[in-house]
Amino acid sequence: MNSTLYVGTVRHRRFTPVDHRFDYDIFMPLIDLDELDQLPAVGIRLERFSAASFRRKDYLGGGDIKTKAQDRIAELTGERPDGRVMLLCQLCYFGCYFNPVNFYYLYDKAG
């Protein structure tokens, strides 16, 4: 399985108008979009309420997310990667979804 969990720290610091900073721990799944059907084996339900669930509608409007990501890159660059697509994101937890940013990593067949 290529999908995995990334763990790290988010840091922020502002100097004006007042000095303010924070650090907090965060985790984000990195999901191989070809492995969606394998997510239930690791406790992530598909399209259903759960402690952690993956709902296609939350990413690029739903449907075939991999193809939509490849199509968008082709529109922007004129090149269409034909390998795996990895999605670094947040999941829907206990029915709540908040994800200010998603990162899509597209590969060609050579990796």
Residue pairs with C-beta under 8 A, 6 or more apart in sequence:
1 32
1 35
1 38
1 42
2 32
2 34
2 35
2 84
2 86
3 29
3 30
3 31
3 32
3 35
3 38
3 39
3 42
4 29
4 30
5 27
5 28
5 29
5 30
6 27
6 28
6 29
6 30
6 88
7 25
7 26
7 27
8 25
8 26
8 27
8 28
9 23
9 24
9 25
9 26
10 23
10 24
10 25
10 26
11 21
11 22
11 23
12 20
12 21
12 22
12 23
13 20
13 21
14 20
14 21
28 88
28 89
28 90
29 44
29 88
29 89
29 90
29 91
30 86
30 87
30 88
31 39
31 54
31 86
31 87
31 88
31 89
32 84
32 85
32 86
33 65
33 66
33 69
33 84
33 85
33 86
33 87
34 66
34 84
34 85
36 46
36 54
37 46
39 45
39 46
39 54
40 46
43 51
43 52
44 50
44 52
44 53
44 54
44 91
45 52
45 53
45 54
46 53
46 54
46 55
47 53
47 54
47 55
47 56
49 94
49 95
50 94
51 93
51 94
52 91
52 92
52 93
53 91
53 92
53 93
54 91
54 92
55 62
55 92
55 97
56 62
56 63
56 65
58 92
58 97
58 99
59 65
59 87
59 89
59 102
60 68
60 69
60 72
61 68
65 85
65 87
66 85
69 85
69 87
69 104
69 106
70 80
70 81
70 82
70 85
70 106
71 80
73 79
73 80
73 81
73 106
74 80
81 106
81 107
81 108
82 108
82 109
83 106
83 107
83 108
83 109
83 110
83 111
84 107
85 104
85 105
85 106
85 107
86 104
86 105
86 107
87 102
87 103
87 104
87 105
88 102
88 103
88 104
88 105
89 99
89 102
89 103
90 97
90 98
90 99
91 97
